């Protein structure tokens, strides 16, 4: 049975861990924050219960078996046995640089590294490892266990073997891989962050309330979630950080972050994870869950 090492035990990391474990992989879930590690087992159980209730495909997952395949750990030394490493830490290049330089001492020669980033170029991250050909982007969508697609990003040095391996890995998780080429934001976030940013400008400029903006896209265009509901689910701080990366990398004024988004982040209104964003949420549950949210 193959082993998947997952770095970062935030919501995305826990979702990826559940998905991998539910499809038969042994999982090592690593995080440097002791409070995150301490809360992870209970959070994994809660999330798994929610997904089993929400999805017929997940309803048959055995809670004991799935959780029994996930081991929460602090250090990255345990990743030496992994066949795949999936990295999910914060969208900050300096933090990723520190992490990947540390991984140089841990990763065995045959390991494949999947970067679950939303905007940072895969080629830039791959340059931090001795085998850039074994590094590929695998951008999972939120909530991972319920979404059928994965955006797979081919970096400049990514080998065909690694691309084929990523496609097979995604398929083994019951997901359809969509292979695209490397560029900041790729396809999903280069489009979706413009969408969310302009929706925030509409609220800031008094054109419409959040409910009206989202209703236009849910009722008028058939989207399962509106842009501001999507932003709340991703986390407004993540949206702001991603827009900053897109602006810096592409030097295009269209990615200038809406001041309202920055103001809300400064006020601690981060969306679903903080209990309030454009909408209020119950902290213990997923008040608004989408089907296909890029993060």
C-alpha positions as a printed NumPy array, in Angstrom:
array([[  0.   ,   0.   ,   0.   ],
       [  1.463,   3.364,  -1.037],
       [  2.135,   6.117,   1.505],
       [  1.203,   9.756,   0.976],
       [  2.904,  12.442,   3.042],
       [  0.789,  15.566,   3.485],
       [  2.382,  18.776,   4.719],
       [  0.04 ,  21.258,   6.361],
       [ -2.917,  20.163,   8.481],
       [ -5.225,  23.074,   7.795],
       [ -8.621,  22.472,   6.22 ],
       [ -7.136,  21.677,   2.813],
       [ -4.528,  19.31 ,   4.263],
       [ -7.123,  17.47 ,   6.334],
       [ -9.405,  17.188,   3.302],
       [ -6.606,  15.725,   1.188],
       [ -5.703,  13.338,   4.026],
       [ -9.287,  12.086,   4.298],
       [ -9.545,  11.644,   0.524],
       [ -6.279,   9.701,   0.284],
       [ -7.078,   7.509,   3.3  ],
       [-10.589,   6.787,   2.005],
       [ -9.03 ,   5.471,  -1.205],
       [ -6.652,   3.091,   0.522],
       [ -3.492,   5.136,   1.068],
       [ -1.559,   5.277,   4.313],
       [ -1.219,   8.954,   5.229],
       [  1.329,  10.883,   7.292],
       [ -0.166,  14.311,   8.039],
       [  2.527,  16.773,   9.195],
       [  2.219,  20.206,  10.719],
       [  4.696,  22.308,  12.69 ],
       [  1.984,  23.92 ,  14.863],
       [  1.339,  21.837,  18.018],
       [ -2.184,  23.26 ,  18.478],
       [ -3.097,  22.214,  14.927],
       [ -1.717,  18.724,  15.518],
       [ -3.62 ,  18.425,  18.797],
       [ -6.958,  19.385,  17.25 ],
       [ -6.446,  17.426,  14.016],
       [ -7.858,  14.026,  15.097],
       [-11.164,  15.506,  16.298],
       [-11.39 ,  17.762,  13.236],
       [-10.705,  14.847,  10.894],
       [-13.503,  12.872,  12.531],
       [-15.918,  15.825,  12.296],
       [-15.113,  16.494,   8.643],
       [-15.41 ,  12.829,   7.718],
       [-18.823,  12.657,   9.397],
       [-19.997,  15.711,   7.434],
       [-18.789,  14.364,   4.095],
       [-20.407,  10.98 ,   4.717],
       [-23.729,  12.752,   5.289],
       [-23.341,  15.053,   2.278],
       [-22.157,  12.662,  -0.422],
       [-23.539,   9.27 ,  -1.49 ],
       [-20.021,   8.362,  -2.675],
       [-18.592,   9.047,   0.786],
       [-21.476,   7.457,   2.688],
       [-19.86 ,   4.027,   2.467],
       [-16.522,   5.112,   3.886],
       [-15.799,   3.349,   7.159],
       [-14.834,   5.968,   9.74 ],
       [-12.547,   3.671,  11.718],
       [-10.719,   2.439,   8.629],
       [-10.244,   5.894,   7.141],
       [ -9.04 ,   7.523,  10.356],
       [ -6.904,   4.479,  11.121],
       [ -4.855,   5.139,   7.973],
       [ -3.996,   8.731,   9.008],
       [ -1.089,   9.422,  11.36 ],
       [ -0.565,  13.001,  12.566],
       [  3.093,  13.885,  13.058],
       [  5.273,  16.893,  13.736],
       [  8.519,  16.244,  11.929],
       [  9.168,  15.826,   8.235],
       [ 11.549,  12.905,   8.753],
       [  8.525,  10.593,   8.543],
       [  8.077,  11.693,   4.936],
       [ 11.136,   9.706,   3.857],
       [  8.922,   6.654,   3.244],
       [  6.335,   8.531,   1.167],
       [  5.691,   7.759,  -2.498],
       [  3.899,  11.088,  -2.929],
       [  4.227,  14.291,  -0.91 ],
       [  1.355,  16.795,  -1.127],
       [  2.242,  20.24 ,   0.22 ],
       [ -0.585,  22.487,   1.475],
       [  1.017,  25.206,   3.617],
       [  0.125,  28.9  ,   3.468],
       [  0.29 ,  30.779,   0.182],
       [  3.549,  32.535,   1.025],
       [  6.686,  31.957,  -1.025],
       [  9.111,  32.648,   1.837],
       [  7.41 ,  29.973,   3.974],
       [  7.423,  27.527,   1.074],
       [ 11.091,  28.241,   0.353],
       [ 12.054,  27.411,   3.945],
       [  9.993,  24.224,   3.825],
       [ 11.325,  22.922,   0.512],
       [ 14.952,  23.632,   1.38 ],
       [ 14.367,  21.492,   4.491],
       [ 12.779,  18.743,   2.422],
       [ 16.005,  18.373,   0.422],
       [ 17.406,  16.471,   3.398],
       [ 14.366,  14.213,   3.751],
       [ 12.967,  13.219,   0.365],
       [ 14.147,   9.949,  -1.115],
       [ 15.171,   9.905,  -4.747],
       [ 11.96 ,   8.384,  -6.157],
       [  9.394,  10.562,  -4.389],
       [  6.997,  12.721,  -6.395],
       [  6.056,  16.126,  -4.983],
       [  2.601,  17.607,  -5.607],
       [  2.371,  21.31 ,  -4.85 ],
       [ -1.189,  22.16 ,  -3.838],
       [ -0.771,  25.888,  -4.347],
       [ -3.308,  28.321,  -5.692],
       [ -1.126,  30.916,  -7.423],
       [  2.645,  30.487,  -6.914],
       [  4.336,  29.154, -10.084],
       [  5.29 ,  25.489,  -9.917],
       [  8.574,  26.122, -11.749],
       [  9.633,  28.583,  -9.041],
       [  8.957,  26.039,  -6.287],
       [ 10.496,  23.113,  -8.186],
       [ 13.779,  25.022,  -8.414],
       [ 14.146,  24.593,  -4.642],
       [ 14.502,  20.798,  -4.924],
       [ 17.297,  18.739,  -6.506],
       [ 14.81 ,  16.914,  -8.782],
       [ 12.589,  19.619, -10.331],
       [ 11.428,  17.054, -12.884],
       [  9.609,  15.198, -10.064],
       [  7.637,  18.279,  -8.963],
       [  4.154,  19.023, -10.293],
       [  1.199,  21.147,  -9.294],
       [ -1.91 ,  19.344,  -8.068],
       [ -4.475,  21.996,  -7.229],
       [ -7.284,  20.321,  -5.315],
       [-10.611,  22.125,  -5.043],
       [-12.443,  22.783,  -1.797],
       [-14.056,  20.668,  -0.32 ],
       [-11.686,  18.02 ,  -1.666],
       [-13.693,  14.822,  -0.916],
       [-16.72 ,  16.141,  -2.824],
       [-15.072,  17.553,  -5.952],
       [-14.497,  15.441,  -9.062],
       [-11.612,  17.346, -10.658],
       [ -7.992,  18.25 ,  -9.926],
       [ -6.061,  20.937, -11.782],
       [ -2.676,  19.384, -12.598],
       [  0.037,  21.921, -13.47 ],
       [  3.056,  20.99 , -15.543],
       [  6.132,  23.047, -14.548],
       [  8.97 ,  23.913, -16.901],
       [ 11.037,  20.883, -15.803],
       [  8.196,  18.472, -14.945],
       [  8.819,  15.134, -16.692],
       [  6.239,  13.188, -18.655],
       [  6.683,  10.381, -16.131],
       [  5.667,  12.757, -13.338],
       [  2.67 ,  14.013, -15.334],
       [  1.494,  10.454, -15.968],
       [  2.059,   9.6  , -12.316],
       [ -0.003,  12.606, -11.198],
       [ -2.818,  11.646, -13.556],
       [ -2.807,   8.1  , -12.159],
       [ -2.666,   9.393,  -8.574],
       [ -5.651,  11.704,  -9.186],
       [ -7.6  ,   8.888, -10.838],
       [ -6.885,   6.607,  -7.87 ],
       [ -8.633,   9.221,  -5.7  ],
       [-11.69 ,   9.133,  -7.947],
       [-10.846,  12.467,  -9.568],
       [-10.46 ,  13.626, -13.16 ],
       [ -7.066,  15.296, -13.747],
       [ -7.079,  18.425, -15.921],
       [ -3.514,  19.09 , -17.099],
       [ -2.528,  22.714, -17.78 ],
       [  0.755,  24.578, -18.161],
       [  2.489,  26.625, -15.49 ],
       [  1.688,  30.313, -15.101],
       [  0.797,  32.242, -11.918],
       [ -2.762,  31.356, -10.901],
       [ -2.949,  28.636, -13.586],
       [ -6.524,  28.512, -14.969],
       [ -8.702,  28.276, -11.866],
       [ -7.383,  31.118,  -9.755],
       [ -6.349,  33.422, -12.536],
       [-10.05 ,  33.532, -13.413],
       [-11.748,  32.987, -10.051],
       [ -9.802,  35.661,  -8.17 ],
       [-10.712,  38.285, -10.74 ],
       [-14.309,  37.147, -10.28 ],
       [-14.226,  37.412,  -6.465],
       [-12.243,  40.653,  -6.459],
       [-14.663,  42.415,  -8.808],
       [-17.614,  41.129,  -6.759],
       [-16.065,  42.781,  -3.69 ],
       [-15.702,  46.037,  -5.655],
       [-19.431,  45.856,  -6.481],
       [-20.232,  45.711,  -2.753],
       [-17.685,  48.411,  -1.892],
       [-19.095,  50.725,  -4.577],
       [-22.663,  50.252,  -3.344],
       [-23.891,  48.61 ,  -6.525],
       [-25.346,  45.619,  -4.664],
       [-25.335,  43.774,  -1.355],
       [-23.475,  40.427,  -1.12 ],
       [-26.746,  38.488,  -1.265],
       [-27.724,  40.215,  -4.5  ],
       [-24.331,  39.686,  -6.146],
       [-24.358,  35.985,  -5.344],
       [-28.019,  35.561,  -6.305],
       [-27.298,  36.884,  -9.809],
       [-24.768,  34.129, -10.37 ],
       [-26.657,  31.333,  -8.638],
       [-30.054,  32.093, -10.165],
       [-29.022,  33.821, -13.369],
       [-26.059,  31.714, -14.428],
       [-26.679,  28.469, -12.571],
       [-23.524,  28.636, -10.446],
       [-23.748,  26.515,  -7.297],
       [-22.146,  29.326,  -5.311],
       [-21.773,  33.041,  -5.896],
       [-18.359,  34.735,  -5.922],
       [-18.621,  36.151,  -2.395],
       [-19.839,  32.848,  -0.93 ],
       [-16.836,  31.292,  -2.653],
       [-14.47 ,  33.889,  -1.191],
       [-15.845,  33.228,   2.293],
       [-15.316,  29.497,   1.872],
       [-11.719,  29.897,   0.682],
       [-10.902,  32.519,   3.317],
       [-10.622,  36.218,   2.566],
       [ -7.025,  36.294,   3.812],
       [ -6.132,  33.605,   1.283],
       [ -7.885,  35.558,  -1.462],
       [ -5.968,  38.731,  -0.56 ],
       [ -2.636,  36.868,  -0.468],
       [ -3.328,  35.191,  -3.801],
       [ -4.249,  38.489,  -5.457],
       [ -0.97 ,  39.961,  -4.194],
       [  0.959,  37.067,  -5.764],
       [ -0.882,  37.422,  -9.063],
       [ -0.242,  41.173,  -9.094],
       [  3.466,  40.781,  -8.275],
       [  4.07 ,  37.904, -10.692],
       [  2.116,  39.245, -13.677],
       [  2.498,  42.99 , -13.056],
       [ -1.063,  43.489, -14.27 ],
       [ -3.246,  46.155, -12.641],
       [ -6.377,  44.058, -13.081],
       [ -5.242,  42.006, -10.045],
       [ -5.173,  45.07 ,  -7.739],
       [ -6.874,  43.906,  -4.544],
       [-10.174,  45.529,  -3.603],
       [ -9.624,  47.729,  -0.498],
       [-12.765,  46.263,   1.083],
       [-11.177,  42.806,   1.095],
       [ -8.069,  44.149,   2.844],
       [-10.235,  46.009,   5.364],
       [-12.261,  42.887,   6.182],
       [ -9.085,  40.844,   6.69 ],
       [ -7.669,  43.539,   8.994],
       [-10.927,  43.38 ,  10.972],
       [-10.649,  39.605,  11.368],
       [-13.587,  38.85 ,   9.081],
       [-11.938,  36.041,   7.147],
       [-15.037,  34.126,   6.07 ],
       [-16.275,  30.76 ,   7.186],
       [-13.173,  29.874,   9.205],
       [-13.494,  32.95 ,  11.465],
       [-17.285,  32.816,  11.757],
       [-17.924,  35.929,   9.662],
       [-16.978,  37.244,   6.246],
       [-19.47 ,  38.619,   3.762],
       [-21.921,  36.371,   5.654],
       [-22.173,  35.09 ,   9.248],
       [-21.446,  31.394,   9.897],
       [-21.759,  28.854,  12.634],
       [-18.185,  28.088,  13.687],
       [-18.918,  24.401,  14.258],
       [-20.354,  23.583,  10.859],
       [-20.122,  24.234,   7.179],
       [-22.919,  26.764,   6.723],
       [-22.163,  27.197,   3.046],
       [-20.437,  24.39 ,   1.206],
       [-19.774,  24.619,  -2.504],
       [-19.106,  22.192,  -5.253],
       [-15.952,  23.248,  -7.014],
       [-14.152,  26.019,  -5.184],
       [-10.597,  26.859,  -6.112],
       [ -8.463,  27.691,  -3.134]])
